């Protein structure tokens, strides 16, 4: 079984993917981490890489081609990425939503705790600054994906399961909901 986890920044994609991986005994791959490594190797932030990608699709293509190959050659894994659902159409497609204010709060707190924050993001001064950056990131992603692939971001009908994590006190709840839905559909026993 392949589960693709997609969604808004700060919605809990990484936490949920890790919990699913552990609970189901499946490997987990993060396309965001891979893009973050590409950004770090270039000496820039993920947001700077995303802006470059509007005119130069090569940074997206490497990650996207990898996802497509994985979906064609492997059967059992968890993958987290904005377009994983598209490049692995046979996956159980999960979209996580989160209101921007809460997402910004989560990311700001994670950056304050360096063990949890992403290394490819700069240090933020406030939750409002994070929110502004997130909205810019989402707009940049939407522009890139529409321009390069003709894909409109976040269309809920593209997914098998859509969950709003804004009110969830922990990613455990989201993980349990995903597993329950996969079992209900006969994808897990």
Protein Blocks (a to p, Z undefined) as FASTA:
>chain_A
ZZddeddehilmmmmmmmmmmmnopacddfklmmmmmmmmnopafklmmmmmmmmmklmm
mmmmmmmmmmmmpmbdcdddfklmmmmmmbccddddddfklmmmmmmmmmmmmmlmcfkb
ccdfbfklmmmmmmmmmmmmmmmmmmmnopaehiaklpmbdcdfklpmbfklmmmmmmmm
mmmnopaZZ
